[in-house]
Amino acid sequence: MALRPYWKGYLKLSLVTCSVEMTPATSDSDRVKFHTLNRDTGNRVLSQYVDSVTGKPVRDKDEVKGYQRGEDDYVMLEDDDLDHVALESTKTIDISTFAPRDEIDWIWLDNPYYLTPNDKISDEAFAVIRAAMEKQKMVGISRLVLGRRERAVMLEPRGKGIVLWTLRYGDEVRDEADYFKGLDEEKPEKAALPLIRKLIKKQTRHWDAKMVSDPVQENLLDIIKSKKKHRRAPAPKKAAPSDNDKPSNVINIMDALRKSIEADNKRSKKK
């Protein structure tokens, strides 16, 4: 079922403009979620804002944003003040820069959204912008205000639509060189590479969403189902232990690889 759009506005490239809508590309709505209850009454426990000095609950209409400038000293900002700093990117994705897709490393990508035309009139302009980027293997770089914060975004053609990625801020990305430096000093044994390639080939599968299923989620659903029927909760399913699961002090990589291939062959025969 299609979700309600998270954001609506305009996609603009020079003089070409079209109406678009944006929907999150991922969802956690099917995750098992819990409420906190009062064990004695079974009623839900509600959270609320409380004045840190008086201890009294604060009404919604009395809540206000505050910027701390000193100890117990805040500058209050009303909604009108925050609205005054609204930028054009609040409602318009203006593509001002293009970049080769392969130059933007994965670590900069934050959250994905599906970007689609908002009405039939916008279909043609949207298709022209998407097709032009796809043909030249380029992505668009722009800015967009989400949650009162302006974010850099990347627009990537995907199928008949566009995937919009919010990009991380520069100070959020750590330099990999700080962690990987010196790792290339170790040279792998030449004899080990063919064995590793053989192991990789035997364990290669086509991608399937089941590869990232959550066994904890499945166990929780089993427990909830049994509780509904007032039965004793089943014990979580555990995989049968194998020799490969036991800790080993094997230091020789060649021996370890040979054992891995032998174990994989045994599993294949059982299947």
NUDRENFI-489695 format. One record per residue (C-alpha): residue number from 1; residue in three letters; chain; x, y, z. Coordinates in steps of 0.001 Angstrom, whole numbers. Layout:
@num = NUM, residu = ALA, chaine = A, c1 = X, c2 = Y, c3 = Z
...
***
This chain:
@num = 1, residu = MET, chaine = A, c1 = 0, c2 = 0, c3 = 0
@num = 2, residu = ALA, chaine = A, c1 = 1355, c2 = 3404, c3 = -1015
@num = 3, residu = LEU, chaine = A, c1 = 2200, c2 = 5704, c3 = 1893
@num = 4, residu = ARG, chaine = A, c1 = 1108, c2 = 9300, c3 = 2256
@num = 5, residu = PRO, chaine = A, c1 = 3833, c2 = 11634, c3 = 918
@num = 6, residu = TYR, chaine = A, c1 = 6270, c2 = 12902, c3 = 3534
@num = 7, residu = TRP, chaine = A, c1 = 6964, c2 = 16115, c3 = 1612
@num = 8, residu = LYS, chaine = A, c1 = 5476, c2 = 17988, c3 = -1361
@num = 9, residu = GLY, chaine = A, c1 = 7080, c2 = 20778, c3 = -3348
@num = 10, residu = TYR, chaine = A, c1 = 8855, c2 = 21526, c3 = -6623
@num = 11, residu = LEU, chaine = A, c1 = 11810, c2 = 20117, c3 = -8537
@num = 12, residu = LYS, chaine = A, c1 = 13620, c2 = 22816, c3 = -10493
@num = 13, residu = LEU, chaine = A, c1 = 16404, c2 = 22729, c3 = -13074
@num = 14, residu = SER, chaine = A, c1 = 17074, c2 = 26173, c3 = -14543
@num = 15, residu = LEU, chaine = A, c1 = 13734, c2 = 27171, c3 = -16125
@num = 16, residu = VAL, chaine = A, c1 = 12254, c2 = 23652, c3 = -15988
@num = 17, residu = THR, chaine = A, c1 = 10019, c2 = 23158, c3 = -12934
@num = 18, residu = CYS, chaine = A, c1 = 7643, c2 = 20388, c3 = -11940
@num = 19, residu = SER, chaine = A, c1 = 5540, c2 = 19508, c3 = -8926
@num = 20, residu = VAL, chaine = A, c1 = 6888, c2 = 16514, c3 = -6963
@num = 21, residu = GLU, chaine = A, c1 = 6251, c2 = 14518, c3 = -3816
@num = 22, residu = MET, chaine = A, c1 = 8675, c2 = 12594, c3 = -1619
@num = 23, residu = THR, chaine = A, c1 = 8050, c2 = 9374, c3 = 327
@num = 24, residu = PRO, chaine = A, c1 = 10477, c2 = 7521, c3 = 2634
@num = 25, residu = ALA, chaine = A, c1 = 12036, c2 = 4542, c3 = 829
@num = 26, residu = THR, chaine = A, c1 = 12363, c2 = 2543, c3 = 4056
@num = 27, residu = SER, chaine = A, c1 = 9927, c2 = 1751, c3 = 6848
@num = 28, residu = ASP, chaine = A, c1 = 9984, c2 = 283, c3 = 10333
@num = 29, residu = SER, chaine = A, c1 = 6186, c2 = 90, c3 = 10668
@num = 30, residu = ASP, chaine = A, c1 = 6259, c2 = -3734, c3 = 10712
@num = 31, residu = ARG, chaine = A, c1 = 8735, c2 = -3860, c3 = 13582
@num = 32, residu = VAL, chaine = A, c1 = 7486, c2 = -5169, c3 = 16917
@num = 33, residu = LYS, chaine = A, c1 = 6938, c2 = -2124, c3 = 19123
@num = 34, residu = PHE, chaine = A, c1 = 6168, c2 = -2019, c3 = 22830
@num = 35, residu = HIS, chaine = A, c1 = 4334, c2 = 356, c3 = 25158
@num = 36, residu = THR, chaine = A, c1 = 5232, c2 = 762, c3 = 28821
@num = 37, residu = LEU, chaine = A, c1 = 2412, c2 = -413, c3 = 31089
@num = 38, residu = ASN, chaine = A, c1 = 1570, c2 = -238, c3 = 34775
@num = 39, residu = ARG, chaine = A, c1 = 1970, c2 = -3870, c3 = 35892
@num = 40, residu = ASP, chaine = A, c1 = -729, c2 = -3477, c3 = 38598
@num = 41, residu = THR, chaine = A, c1 = -3470, c2 = -1927, c3 = 36416
@num = 42, residu = GLY, chaine = A, c1 = -2404, c2 = -2936, c3 = 32906
@num = 43, residu = ASN, chaine = A, c1 = -2860, c2 = 676, c3 = 31804
@num = 44, residu = ARG, chaine = A, c1 = -405, c2 = 2524, c3 = 29574
@num = 45, residu = VAL, chaine = A, c1 = 2141, c2 = 4814, c3 = 31204
@num = 46, residu = LEU, chaine = A, c1 = 2239, c2 = 8234, c3 = 29518
@num = 47, residu = SER, chaine = A, c1 = 5241, c2 = 10553, c3 = 29415
@num = 48, residu = GLN, chaine = A, c1 = 4936, c2 = 14316, c3 = 29725
@num = 49, residu = TYR, chaine = A, c1 = 7118, c2 = 17394, c3 = 30019
@num = 50, residu = VAL, chaine = A, c1 = 7617, c2 = 18571, c3 = 33597
@num = 51, residu = ASP, chaine = A, c1 = 9062, c2 = 21882, c3 = 34798
@num = 52, residu = SER, chaine = A, c1 = 12539, c2 = 21083, c3 = 36147
@num = 53, residu = VAL, chaine = A, c1 = 12117, c2 = 23498, c3 = 39094
@num = 54, residu = THR, chaine = A, c1 = 8425, c2 = 23431, c3 = 40066
@num = 55, residu = GLY, chaine = A, c1 = 7906, c2 = 19782, c3 = 39133
@num = 56, residu = LYS, chaine = A, c1 = 4532, c2 = 20649, c3 = 37576
@num = 57, residu = PRO, chaine = A, c1 = 3425, c2 = 19355, c3 = 34131
@num = 58, residu = VAL, chaine = A, c1 = 3784, c2 = 21848, c3 = 31250
@num = 59, residu = ARG, chaine = A, c1 = 845, c2 = 22371, c3 = 28877
@num = 60, residu = ASP, chaine = A, c1 = 1484, c2 = 21998, c3 = 25132
@num = 61, residu = LYS, chaine = A, c1 = 692, c2 = 25667, c3 = 24484
@num = 62, residu = ASP, chaine = A, c1 = 3311, c2 = 26730, c3 = 27054
@num = 63, residu = GLU, chaine = A, c1 = 6167, c2 = 24765, c3 = 25457
@num = 64, residu = VAL, chaine = A, c1 = 8713, c2 = 26913, c3 = 23591
@num = 65, residu = LYS, chaine = A, c1 = 12134, c2 = 26365, c3 = 21999
@num = 66, residu = GLY, chaine = A, c1 = 15108, c2 = 27697, c3 = 23940
@num = 67, residu = TYR, chaine = A, c1 = 18752, c2 = 28324, c3 = 23035
@num = 68, residu = GLN, chaine = A, c1 = 21090, c2 = 28119, c3 = 26037
@num = 69, residu = ARG, chaine = A, c1 = 23501, c2 = 31050, c3 = 26340
@num = 70, residu = GLY, chaine = A, c1 = 24561, c2 = 30490, c3 = 29918
@num = 71, residu = GLU, chaine = A, c1 = 23761, c2 = 28512, c3 = 33047
@num = 72, residu = ASP, chaine = A, c1 = 19976, c2 = 28604, c3 = 33526
@num = 73, residu = ASP, chaine = A, c1 = 19871, c2 = 31360, c3 = 30901
@num = 74, residu = TYR, chaine = A, c1 = 18006, c2 = 30771, c3 = 27631
@num = 75, residu = VAL, chaine = A, c1 = 16893, c2 = 32755, c3 = 24594
@num = 76, residu = MET, chaine = A, c1 = 13298, c2 = 31804, c3 = 23782
@num = 77, residu = LEU, chaine = A, c1 = 12315, c2 = 31339, c3 = 20138
@num = 78, residu = GLU, chaine = A, c1 = 8656, c2 = 31317, c3 = 19103
@num = 79, residu = ASP, chaine = A, c1 = 7331, c2 = 29484, c3 = 16030
@num = 80, residu = ASP, chaine = A, c1 = 7073, c2 = 32842, c3 = 14211
@num = 81, residu = ASP, chaine = A, c1 = 10798, c2 = 33442, c3 = 14806
@num = 82, residu = LEU, chaine = A, c1 = 11657, c2 = 30043, c3 = 13334
@num = 83, residu = ASP, chaine = A, c1 = 9376, c2 = 30616, c3 = 10334
@num = 84, residu = HIS, chaine = A, c1 = 11261, c2 = 33825, c3 = 9495
@num = 85, residu = VAL, chaine = A, c1 = 14452, c2 = 31888, c3 = 8796
@num = 86, residu = ALA, chaine = A, c1 = 12699, c2 = 29574, c3 = 6333
@num = 87, residu = LEU, chaine = A, c1 = 14676, c2 = 29214, c3 = 3094
@num = 88, residu = GLU, chaine = A, c1 = 13542, c2 = 28739, c3 = -478
@num = 89, residu = SER, chaine = A, c1 = 14688, c2 = 25124, c3 = -186
@num = 90, residu = THR, chaine = A, c1 = 11739, c2 = 24557, c3 = 2174
@num = 91, residu = LYS, chaine = A, c1 = 9519, c2 = 23956, c3 = -845
@num = 92, residu = THR, chaine = A, c1 = 11884, c2 = 23787, c3 = -3825
@num = 93, residu = ILE, chaine = A, c1 = 14619, c2 = 21324, c3 = -4777
@num = 94, residu = ASP, chaine = A, c1 = 16700, c2 = 23495, c3 = -7091
@num = 95, residu = ILE, chaine = A, c1 = 19377, c2 = 21374, c3 = -8797
@num = 96, residu = SER, chaine = A, c1 = 22344, c2 = 23709, c3 = -9107
@num = 97, residu = THR, chaine = A, c1 = 25187, c2 = 21170, c3 = -9397
@num = 98, residu = PHE, chaine = A, c1 = 25785, c2 = 17797, c3 = -11037
@num = 99, residu = ALA, chaine = A, c1 = 28447, c2 = 15215, c3 = -10201
@num = 100, residu = PRO, chaine = A, c1 = 29457, c2 = 11754, c3 = -11473
@num = 101, residu = ARG, chaine = A, c1 = 27650, c2 = 9151, c3 = -9361
@num = 102, residu = ASP, chaine = A, c1 = 30771, c2 = 7039, c3 = -8826
@num = 103, residu = GLU, chaine = A, c1 = 32563, c2 = 9958, c3 = -7146
@num = 104, residu = ILE, chaine = A, c1 = 30150, c2 = 10067, c3 = -4205
@num = 105, residu = ASP, chaine = A, c1 = 31182, c2 = 7445, c3 = -1665
@num = 106, residu = TRP, chaine = A, c1 = 28580, c2 = 5373, c3 = 193
@num = 107, residu = ILE, chaine = A, c1 = 29480, c2 = 6891, c3 = 3557
@num = 108, residu = TRP, chaine = A, c1 = 27956, c2 = 10246, c3 = 2584
@num = 109, residu = LEU, chaine = A, c1 = 24512, c2 = 8700, c3 = 1960
@num = 110, residu = ASP, chaine = A, c1 = 22088, c2 = 9076, c3 = 4866
@num = 111, residu = ASN, chaine = A, c1 = 18354, c2 = 8433, c3 = 4325
@num = 112, residu = PRO, chaine = A, c1 = 16668, c2 = 7471, c3 = 1008
@num = 113, residu = TYR, chaine = A, c1 = 13356, c2 = 8798, c3 = -332
@num = 114, residu = TYR, chaine = A, c1 = 11371, c2 = 8098, c3 = -3490
@num = 115, residu = LEU, chaine = A, c1 = 10781, c2 = 11254, c3 = -5542
@num = 116, residu = THR, chaine = A, c1 = 7896, c2 = 11164, c3 = -8042
@num = 117, residu = PRO, chaine = A, c1 = 5725, c2 = 13646, c3 = -9996
@num = 118, residu = ASN, chaine = A, c1 = 2843, c2 = 15045, c3 = -7971
@num = 119, residu = ASP, chaine = A, c1 = 455, c2 = 15398, c3 = -10914
@num = 120, residu = LYS, chaine = A, c1 = 74, c2 = 14410, c3 = -14568
@num = 121, residu = ILE, chaine = A, c1 = 1095, c2 = 17875, c3 = -15791
@num = 122, residu = SER, chaine = A, c1 = 4524, c2 = 17379, c3 = -14195
@num = 123, residu = ASP, chaine = A, c1 = 5202, c2 = 13955, c3 = -15764
@num = 124, residu = GLU, chaine = A, c1 = 6982, c2 = 15246, c3 = -18868
@num = 125, residu = ALA, chaine = A, c1 = 9271, c2 = 17750, c3 = -17124
@num = 126, residu = PHE, chaine = A, c1 = 10126, c2 = 15176, c3 = -14446
@num = 127, residu = ALA, chaine = A, c1 = 10941, c2 = 12540, c3 = -17096
@num = 128, residu = VAL, chaine = A, c1 = 13203, c2 = 14954, c3 = -18994
@num = 129, residu = ILE, chaine = A, c1 = 15246, c2 = 15796, c3 = -15868
@num = 130, residu = ARG, chaine = A, c1 = 15509, c2 = 12123, c3 = -14839
@num = 131, residu = ALA, chaine = A, c1 = 16440, c2 = 10857, c3 = -18326
@num = 132, residu = ALA, chaine = A, c1 = 19099, c2 = 13544, c3 = -18838
@num = 133, residu = MET, chaine = A, c1 = 20863, c2 = 12603, c3 = -15583
@num = 134, residu = GLU, chaine = A, c1 = 20594, c2 = 8898, c3 = -16352
@num = 135, residu = LYS, chaine = A, c1 = 22028, c2 = 9230, c3 = -19869
@num = 136, residu = GLN, chaine = A, c1 = 25070, c2 = 11143, c3 = -18633
@num = 137, residu = LYS, chaine = A, c1 = 25441, c2 = 8971, c3 = -15490
@num = 138, residu = MET, chaine = A, c1 = 25198, c2 = 12035, c3 = -13306
@num = 139, residu = VAL, chaine = A, c1 = 23403, c2 = 12791, c3 = -10075
@num = 140, residu = GLY, chaine = A, c1 = 21998, c2 = 16140, c3 = -9028
@num = 141, residu = ILE, chaine = A, c1 = 23158, c2 = 17905, c3 = -5873
@num = 142, residu = SER, chaine = A, c1 = 20780, c2 = 20311, c3 = -4175
@num = 143, residu = ARG, chaine = A, c1 = 19543, c2 = 21418, c3 = -762
@num = 144, residu = LEU, chaine = A, c1 = 16267, c2 = 20810, c3 = 1049
@num = 145, residu = VAL, chaine = A, c1 = 14854, c2 = 21862, c3 = 4417
@num = 146, residu = LEU, chaine = A, c1 = 13616, c2 = 18897, c3 = 6456
@num = 147, residu = GLY, chaine = A, c1 = 12597, c2 = 19314, c3 = 10080
@num = 148, residu = ARG, chaine = A, c1 = 13731, c2 = 22973, c3 = 10075
@num = 149, residu = ARG, chaine = A, c1 = 17268, c2 = 21923, c3 = 9060
@num = 150, residu = GLU, chaine = A, c1 = 18662, c2 = 22465, c3 = 5588
@num = 151, residu = ARG, chaine = A, c1 = 20194, c2 = 19277, c3 = 4239
@num = 152, residu = ALA, chaine = A, c1 = 22356, c2 = 18644, c3 = 1195
@num = 153, residu = VAL, chaine = A, c1 = 20633, c2 = 16049, c3 = -985
@num = 154, residu = MET, chaine = A, c1 = 21592, c2 = 13841, c3 = -3924
@num = 155, residu = LEU, chaine = A, c1 = 19109, c2 = 12974, c3 = -6687
@num = 156, residu = GLU, chaine = A, c1 = 19818, c2 = 9661, c3 = -8376
@num = 157, residu = PRO, chaine = A, c1 = 17790, c2 = 8345, c3 = -11382
@num = 158, residu = ARG, chaine = A, c1 = 16336, c2 = 4927, c3 = -10592
@num = 159, residu = GLY, chaine = A, c1 = 13982, c2 = 3144, c3 = -12989
@num = 160, residu = LYS, chaine = A, c1 = 11210, c2 = 5565, c3 = -13937
@num = 161, residu = GLY, chaine = A, c1 = 11697, c2 = 7650, c3 = -10824
@num = 162, residu = ILE, chaine = A, c1 = 14364, c2 = 9370, c3 = -8756
@num = 163, residu = VAL, chaine = A, c1 = 15817, c2 = 8333, c3 = -5404
@num = 164, residu = LEU, chaine = A, c1 = 16632, c2 = 11331, c3 = -3237
@num = 165, residu = TRP, chaine = A, c1 = 19326, c2 = 10703, c3 = -624
@num = 166, residu = THR, chaine = A, c1 = 19909, c2 = 13121, c3 = 2229
@num = 167, residu = LEU, chaine = A, c1 = 23669, c2 = 13551, c3 = 2612
@num = 168, residu = ARG, chaine = A, c1 = 25597, c2 = 13608, c3 = 5864
@num = 169, residu = TYR, chaine = A, c1 = 27195, c2 = 16831, c3 = 7023
@num = 170, residu = GLY, chaine = A, c1 = 30955, c2 = 17098, c3 = 6544
@num = 171, residu = ASP, chaine = A, c1 = 31705, c2 = 16961, c3 = 10275
@num = 172, residu = GLU, chaine = A, c1 = 29756, c2 = 13687, c3 = 10586
@num = 173, residu = VAL, chaine = A, c1 = 32063, c2 = 11681, c3 = 8303
@num = 174, residu = ARG, chaine = A, c1 = 35296, c2 = 10303, c3 = 9736
@num = 175, residu = ASP, chaine = A, c1 = 38322, c2 = 9861, c3 = 7501
@num = 176, residu = GLU, chaine = A, c1 = 38875, c2 = 6166, c3 = 6778
@num = 177, residu = ALA, chaine = A, c1 = 42622, c2 = 6767, c3 = 6525
@num = 178, residu = ASP, chaine = A, c1 = 42727, c2 = 7214, c3 = 10304
@num = 179, residu = TYR, chaine = A, c1 = 41567, c2 = 3623, c3 = 10723
@num = 180, residu = PHE, chaine = A, c1 = 42907, c2 = 1787, c3 = 7665
@num = 181, residu = LYS, chaine = A, c1 = 46442, c2 = 3176, c3 = 7522
@num = 182, residu = GLY, chaine = A, c1 = 49076, c2 = 485, c3 = 7763
@num = 183, residu = LEU, chaine = A, c1 = 46707, c2 = -2347, c3 = 6820
@num = 184, residu = ASP, chaine = A, c1 = 48284, c2 = -2752, c3 = 3357
@num = 185, residu = GLU, chaine = A, c1 = 51622, c2 = -3719, c3 = 4877
@num = 186, residu = GLU, chaine = A, c1 = 50483, c2 = -7342, c3 = 5247
@num = 187, residu = LYS, chaine = A, c1 = 50805, c2 = -9280, c3 = 1965
@num = 188, residu = PRO, chaine = A, c1 = 48488, c2 = -12305, c3 = 1579
@num = 189, residu = GLU, chaine = A, c1 = 50039, c2 = -15654, c3 = 742
@num = 190, residu = LYS, chaine = A, c1 = 49774, c2 = -16368, c3 = -2997
@num = 191, residu = ALA, chaine = A, c1 = 48674, c2 = -19938, c3 = -2316
@num = 192, residu = ALA, chaine = A, c1 = 45820, c2 = -18701, c3 = -134
@num = 193, residu = LEU, chaine = A, c1 = 44136, c2 = -16567, c3 = -2813
@num = 194, residu = PRO, chaine = A, c1 = 42913, c2 = -19481, c3 = -5015
@num = 195, residu = LEU, chaine = A, c1 = 41406, c2 = -21149, c3 = -1944
@num = 196, residu = ILE, chaine = A, c1 = 39629, c2 = -17928, c3 = -913
@num = 197, residu = ARG, chaine = A, c1 = 38309, c2 = -17454, c3 = -4474
@num = 198, residu = LYS, chaine = A, c1 = 37018, c2 = -21026, c3 = -4444
@num = 199, residu = LEU, chaine = A, c1 = 35294, c2 = -20446, c3 = -1097
@num = 200, residu = ILE, chaine = A, c1 = 33714, c2 = -17202, c3 = -2333
@num = 201, residu = LYS, chaine = A, c1 = 32465, c2 = -18893, c3 = -5520
@num = 202, residu = LYS, chaine = A, c1 = 30855, c2 = -21772, c3 = -3602
@num = 203, residu = GLN, chaine = A, c1 = 29116, c2 = -19392, c3 = -1198
@num = 204, residu = THR, chaine = A, c1 = 27920, c2 = -16893, c3 = -3827
@num = 205, residu = ARG, chaine = A, c1 = 24122, c2 = -16489, c3 = -4042
@num = 206, residu = HIS, chaine = A, c1 = 21822, c2 = -14081, c3 = -5847
@num = 207, residu = TRP, chaine = A, c1 = 20641, c2 = -11304, c3 = -3544
@num = 208, residu = ASP, chaine = A, c1 = 17444, c2 = -12057, c3 = -1624
@num = 209, residu = ALA, chaine = A, c1 = 15718, c2 = -9947, c3 = 1022
@num = 210, residu = LYS, chaine = A, c1 = 15656, c2 = -13056, c3 = 3243
@num = 211, residu = MET, chaine = A, c1 = 19409, c2 = -12607, c3 = 3707
@num = 212, residu = VAL, chaine = A, c1 = 18657, c2 = -9694, c3 = 6036
@num = 213, residu = SER, chaine = A, c1 = 15701, c2 = -11179, c3 = 7940
@num = 214, residu = ASP, chaine = A, c1 = 15587, c2 = -10574, c3 = 11695
@num = 215, residu = PRO, chaine = A, c1 = 15432, c2 = -13804, c3 = 13787
@num = 216, residu = VAL, chaine = A, c1 = 14862, c2 = -11798, c3 = 16986
@num = 217, residu = GLN, chaine = A, c1 = 11756, c2 = -10234, c3 = 15421
@num = 218, residu = GLU, chaine = A, c1 = 10468, c2 = -13688, c3 = 14458
@num = 219, residu = ASN, chaine = A, c1 = 11060, c2 = -15017, c3 = 17987
@num = 220, residu = LEU, chaine = A, c1 = 9235, c2 = -12027, c3 = 19486
@num = 221, residu = LEU, chaine = A, c1 = 6226, c2 = -12643, c3 = 17230
@num = 222, residu = ASP, chaine = A, c1 = 6166, c2 = -16319, c3 = 18314
@num = 223, residu = ILE, chaine = A, c1 = 6199, c2 = -15267, c3 = 21974
@num = 224, residu = ILE, chaine = A, c1 = 3416, c2 = -12693, c3 = 21432
@num = 225, residu = LYS, chaine = A, c1 = 1329, c2 = -15244, c3 = 19515
@num = 226, residu = SER, chaine = A, c1 = 1647, c2 = -17809, c3 = 22322
@num = 227, residu = LYS, chaine = A, c1 = 823, c2 = -15170, c3 = 24972
@num = 228, residu = LYS, chaine = A, c1 = -2384, c2 = -14320, c3 = 23081
@num = 229, residu = LYS, chaine = A, c1 = -3394, c2 = -17986, c3 = 23348
@num = 230, residu = HIS, chaine = A, c1 = -2308, c2 = -18121, c3 = 27027
@num = 231, residu = ARG, chaine = A, c1 = 240, c2 = -20804, c3 = 26279
@num = 232, residu = ARG, chaine = A, c1 = 3771, c2 = -21000, c3 = 27581
@num = 233, residu = ALA, chaine = A, c1 = 6131, c2 = -19036, c3 = 25378
@num = 234, residu = PRO, chaine = A, c1 = 8283, c2 = -21266, c3 = 23152
@num = 235, residu = ALA, chaine = A, c1 = 12015, c2 = -21220, c3 = 23662
@num = 236, residu = PRO, chaine = A, c1 = 13837, c2 = -19159, c3 = 21010
@num = 237, residu = LYS, chaine = A, c1 = 14986, c2 = -21246, c3 = 18076
@num = 238, residu = LYS, chaine = A, c1 = 18713, c2 = -21882, c3 = 18079
@num = 239, residu = ALA, chaine = A, c1 = 20788, c2 = -23167, c3 = 15230
@num = 240, residu = ALA, chaine = A, c1 = 22422, c2 = -26544, c3 = 15820
@num = 241, residu = PRO, chaine = A, c1 = 26047, c2 = -26050, c3 = 16852
@num = 242, residu = SER, chaine = A, c1 = 28691, c2 = -27102, c3 = 14373
@num = 243, residu = ASP, chaine = A, c1 = 32431, c2 = -27573, c3 = 14526
@num = 244, residu = ASN, chaine = A, c1 = 32826, c2 = -24234, c3 = 12753
@num = 245, residu = ASP, chaine = A, c1 = 31068, c2 = -22398, c3 = 15587
@num = 246, residu = LYS, chaine = A, c1 = 33597, c2 = -23497, c3 = 18201
@num = 247, residu = PRO, chaine = A, c1 = 36486, c2 = -21162, c3 = 19009
@num = 248, residu = SER, chaine = A, c1 = 39706, c2 = -22218, c3 = 17392
@num = 249, residu = ASN, chaine = A, c1 = 43343, c2 = -21369, c3 = 17907
@num = 250, residu = VAL, chaine = A, c1 = 44237, c2 = -22168, c3 = 14318
@num = 251, residu = ILE, chaine = A, c1 = 46869, c2 = -19708, c3 = 13217
@num = 252, residu = ASN, chaine = A, c1 = 47792, c2 = -21171, c3 = 9836
@num = 253, residu = ILE, chaine = A, c1 = 45559, c2 = -19461, c3 = 7269
@num = 254, residu = MET, chaine = A, c1 = 45996, c2 = -22244, c3 = 4722
@num = 255, residu = ASP, chaine = A, c1 = 44746, c2 = -24842, c3 = 7214
@num = 256, residu = ALA, chaine = A, c1 = 41813, c2 = -22638, c3 = 8150
@num = 257, residu = LEU, chaine = A, c1 = 40841, c2 = -22161, c3 = 4490
@num = 258, residu = ARG, chaine = A, c1 = 41069, c2 = -25874, c3 = 3738
@num = 259, residu = LYS, chaine = A, c1 = 38873, c2 = -26642, c3 = 6750
@num = 260, residu = SER, chaine = A, c1 = 36373, c2 = -23998, c3 = 5644
@num = 261, residu = ILE, chaine = A, c1 = 36108, c2 = -25518, c3 = 2158
@num = 262, residu = GLU, chaine = A, c1 = 35772, c2 = -29032, c3 = 3582
@num = 263, residu = ALA, chaine = A, c1 = 33007, c2 = -27898, c3 = 5941
@num = 264, residu = ASP, chaine = A, c1 = 31233, c2 = -26100, c3 = 3093
@num = 265, residu = ASN, chaine = A, c1 = 31398, c2 = -29271, c3 = 961
@num = 266, residu = LYS, chaine = A, c1 = 29841, c2 = -31261, c3 = 3813
@num = 267, residu = ARG, chaine = A, c1 = 26975, c2 = -28745, c3 = 4153
@num = 268, residu = SER, chaine = A, c1 = 26382, c2 = -28864, c3 = 388
@num = 269, residu = LYS, chaine = A, c1 = 26121, c2 = -32665, c3 = 449
@num = 270, residu = LYS, chaine = A, c1 = 23636, c2 = -32582, c3 = 3334
@num = 271, residu = LYS, chaine = A, c1 = 21435, c2 = -30132, c3 = 1412
***
